């Protein structure tokens, strides 16, 4: 069945080059006043000026949705998130408020390893139920596609348990989940002092098992001082390529550990975090195919300096924005908050932030051919916002402004009875 969305005050199609947007391209929104969108079989049939869309023969028999003069744009593509966990790290949160650092918490048994203990003891059913509820809230915030990482199990059975929870929730819909294996997130306690043995287990046991079951599209690695070196990260990424999985890198978050160079050299789809990246790293990413995914929500929550987003764009890197939603360093799933931080603290313009959260987010998940743009043949993932101007999205924060969400051509959430 087809539907026709009319009375769109501002339609942001994001139409442009068929590749990650860079530099001035990130200011182009494909903005159309009084636009329309025709949806058929879960995809965009036509999008643009109302009169042109209405000339499509399929429009006459379509169900009509009245957007009420509001802003409509592609659903957010959140390309970096850790949504599978057993409990929030409230003890860490309180200790940090008293002055403890991220590194001190990890040394005291908090941080990633405290979440590992929770995940290992949790059942598959409980992890699945918790993720299902989080997926609902994420969708209602305007995100229609979300990366979902493992990485809080750090042994084969627990990592597979996390990925199976992701697969189950993904099969339920409507939120689209893109699974990533992050076994190289930290060294588990049982491998203390034997990091090389753990890297070998990740490469020779875990990655092949994940690939055999088809549980992940990506392999990620935390290339960081105290976690995994550049050489170890390359081993993990080489094993991923051998298994037919695409690659991502947690890069240069706490120190300049060479992660950006690893990502650029390994053909990674994205390099993420990049707070400590320097000019040479930005140049390497700008010259590569890797998307620079910035995660300012974690910097906000940890009270750390923000990545140089303005510099990345000015130097020609393709920049994406994502939440980094996780229980320890960024318990935020709302991409609007990330847009607000990016514009106020990193000096991206509202247009650049929206491109980073849609088009470039899609390319950071290797979905640029189907997601993030409203044009014929693309996924019909749209959000109607309680706004008359797109700049209101990063301007207002702290309150819900989603009117309705459409995923794959079906209204998946609405705060109101739609005007048909």
N, C-alpha and C positions, 0 to 999 in steps of 0.2 A: 504494500500500500504506500502511496506517496502522500507527502504533506507539503504545504506551501506556507512559508513564514513571511508575513507581511508586516507593514508598519514598523519597520526597523529604523529607529532614529539615526544610529550610526552602525554600519556594518563594517567590521574589520575583517577583510578576507585574507590578509597576509600574502596575497598573490605577489610573486616575484621570481627570482632566479631559483632553479631547481637544485639547490645546494644550500649548505649552511650560510646564513647571511653574515656579512662582515662590514665593518666600517660604516659608511653612510647608508648601506643597504639596511642596517638595523633600525633606521628611522622611518622606513617605508611600511605602512600598515595596510595598503590597499583599501583605504577608507572610502566608503560610499555612503552618502546621505540618502535617507529614504530608500534603502535597499530591500532586497528580497532574496530568499533562499528556497530552492526547490529540492526536496529530498525524496529519494526513491531507493528501495531495497537496501537501506542502511548506508547509502552513499550520497554525496552531493550530486544532484543532477544538473543544477545551474545555480549560480550565485552572482549577484551584481545589481545593476540598476533595475528597479522594479519593472519598468516598462519592458525591458528586454527579457526578464525572467517570465513575465506574464505572456510573452509571445510564444513560449515553449508550449507545444500542444499538450503535454502532460499536466500542465498547470490547471487546466479547466476542470479536471475530475479529481483534484487533490483536496484533501482535508486542509483547511486553513487554520493557522495559528497566528493570532494577533500578538505581536511583540510589544504593543503599547508604547511605541515611540522610544523604546529603550536601546541600549547598546547590546549588540550580539557579536561574538567573536569565537574562534575555535576554543575548545576546552583546553585547559592547561595540561601540558605534558611534563610531569614532575619526574625528571630523569635520574634522581639520586635519592633513595630513601631506604630506611631500615625498619619496616613496619611490623616485623615479626619478633615479638619478645613477650616475656611472661609478666613483667611488672615494671613500673617506672622506677627510676633510681632516685627516690626521694631522700634517702640518706646522703647520697652524693650532693644533691641539690642544697640541702641544709649545710653540709660541710663546706661547700663552695661559698655559700653566703657568709660563712665565718672566716673565709680567707684561704681555704685549701685550693691548690692548683689541680688542674687536670692530671698532671704527672704525679703529684702527691697522692691523689685518690687512687690512681692505678697501682702505685707502689704499696698502698695499704690494703689492696684486695678489692677495691671498688672498680669503677670504670667498666670497661668491656668485660672483664672476667667475672664481675658480679652478675652481669646479665647472662653470661655463659652458664653459670651455675643454675640460674632460674630456668633457662631453656632446656638444659639437660634433664632437669627433674620434671618438666612439664609434659603432659600427654599431647599427642598429636591432636586430639579432639579439642583440648583447651586452647592450644595455639591457633587452631583453625577458627574457633569461635571468636577469640579476641581479634584476630585479623579481619574477620568478617565484619565486626562492628566498626573497626577503624576504617575499613574500606567504605562503609556507608557514610561516615563523617567526611572522609576525604572527597568523595563524589559530591556531596552537598556543598562543598566549598569551591566547586568549579573545576576540579581536576578530573579529567576523564581517562587519563592514562598515567600509570604510576610504575616506576621501577620498584622492585621488591627484592632486597638482598637477603641472603643468608648471612652467616658470619658470626652468629652468637651460639653456635654449637661446638665448633672446633674439634669435632671428631666425626667420623664418617656417618654413624647412625644419627647423630643429632643434626648434622647439616642436611642429611636427606630428609629428616623429619620436618625441618623448616621449609625446605623446598616443596615437599608434598603438601604442606599446609597452604603454601602459595598457589600450587596447582589446583587444589580443591576450591579455594576462594575464587581464583580466576575463572574456573569452570562455571561458577554460580553467577558471575557478572553482578551488576552491569559495569563496574569499574574494571578497566583492562589493566592487568598486572603483567609486567615484563620481568621474568625471574633472572637473578644474577647470583652466581656462586661466589661467595667471599670467604672461603676457608682460610685464606691468608690474610685474616683480619688482625690476629694476634697469635702469639705462641701460647698454647694452653698449659696449665700448671703441670700436667704430667710430662711435658716435654721441656721443662725448665732446664736450661743449660744444654739443650740438645736441639737447637733451632734448625740445624741442617737436617736432622732426622725428620723434623716436622715438615720442612719444605719438601723433602722427598716423599713423605706421606701424601701431602697435598697434590703433588705432581703425578705420582705413580699409582695412587689408590683412589683419592677422592675425585679428582677431575675425571678420570675414566669412568668411574661409577655414575657420576652425575650425567655425563654424556650418554652413557648406555641407556639410562632411563629417560632421557630427553627432558630433564628437569630444569635446565637453565639455557638461556641464550648467550649469556655473558659470563666471563670470569673476571673478577676484580682482585686487586692486591693493594694492601696498605704499605706503600713504599715510604717509609718514615724511620728516622732514627729511633732505635729501641723496638722497632717492629720488624720490617723486612728491608734489607739493603737493595740498592739498585740491581746488583748482580742476582740476588735471590728473586727479586721481582721479575727480572727477565726470564728466569727459569720457569716461574709460574706461568707467565704469558706465553712462553714457547710451548709448554704443556697444553695450554688452552688451545692454541692454534693447531696443534697436532690432533686434538680431540674434535676439531671443527667448531669451536666456540669463539665468539668475538670477545674483544678485550677492553677492559677499562682499568684506570689506575687512580687510587687515592694518592694525590701527589702534593708534596711540599706544603703540608698543612701546618705542622708544628715547627719544622725546620726546613731548610733548603736541602732536601735529601736526594735530589736528582730525579724525582718522579716525573716532572714535566718532560725531561729529556728521554726517559724510558718510554713514556707514552708516545711521544713523537716518533721515536725510533722503531717502536714495535708495531706501528700501525694501529694503535688503539683508537677506538671510536671516540673516547673522551678522556680527558685528564681533569680530575675533580678536586676541589678545595683551592689550592694554589695561592694561599695567603702569603707564603714566603717566596713566591716566584720572583725572579729578577728579570731584567731586560732581555738577557740571552734566552731565558726560558720562554718568555712571551714570544720572542722572535721565532724560536723553534716551533712553538705551537701554531703560530700564525702561518708558517711555511708548510705545516703538515695538514693532514686531513682531520686531526683530532679537534673536537669541540672543547673549549675551555669552560667547564661547568663550575660556576661560582655558587657558594652555599653560605650566604651571609647570615642566615638564621643561627648557625652555630657560633659565629663570631659575636652576635648579639647576646646569645645566652651565656657564653663563656667570658664575655667582656674582653674580647681580644680584638686586635686591629683587623680591619676588613681587607679583603683582597682588592688589589688596585683595578677595579672594574673599568674605570674610565680609561686607564692606560691600555688595558687589553684591547678595548674597542679601537682606540686611536692607532694602535700598532697593527691592526688588521686581523686580530684573532676572532674566530667565531665564538661568541659568548652565549652560554645558556645559563639560566637560573633554575635552581631546584631547592627543595626544602632541607634535605638531609634529615628528614624526620627520623628520630631515634629516641630511646629512653634516657640517654645520658647527656648529650651535648646539644640537642635541638628537638625538644618535644613539641614541635609545631608542624602541622600538616597543611596549613592554610597558605597557599601561594600568594594571596594578596598581601600578607604580612611580609613575605620575601620581596615583593615588588616595592613595598613601602621602604624597606631597608635599603634596597638597591638604589632607589631614587634619592633618598635623603642622605645616605651615608657613603655611597659609592659613586654618586653623581652620574648615574645613567639617567637618560630622559625617560618619561613615561612610555614613549613609543619603543625605545630600545629595550626597556624592561619587558614589555609585552611580547616583542619578537623573541627575546631570550627565553620566555616562559612557554612559548608555543612552537614556532617553527624550529628554532635551534634546539629546544628541548627534544623535539621529535628526532632531529638528526643525531642528538646525543644518545638515542636509543636505536639508531639505524632504522627509524621509521619515517624518515623525511619524504619518502615516495607516497605515503598514504595518510599521514597525520600532520596536524599543525597548520593547515591551509584550507580555506573554504573555496574550492573550485571543483569543477566536474570531475568525478572519479575518485575524489578523496573521501575518507571516512566522514560520515555525518555526525561529528562530535562537536556540539555547539553549546554555548552557555549564553543565556540572556541575563543581563545584569540590571539591577535597580539603579540605573544611571542614565543620564542623558548625554554624557561626555566621557570618553574612554579614560581621560585623565583622572576621573574620580576613583578609579580602581586603586591606584597607589596612594591617592590623596586621603581617602577615608580608610581607616583601619580599626580593627577591634570590634567590628559588628558585621553580621552576615548581610550581604547585599546581592546574593544570587536569587534571581526570580525563578528560573528553571534551568535544568540541565538535560540535554539530549545526547545519548550515547548510541552510536551505530543506528541512527534514525529513529530511535524510540525515546520518548520523554521518560527519563529515569528518576527524576526528582523535580518537584515543583512546590513552591511555597504558596501557591494560589491555584484556584480553579482556572485552567487556561481558557482564554477567550477563543472559541473555535468558530 
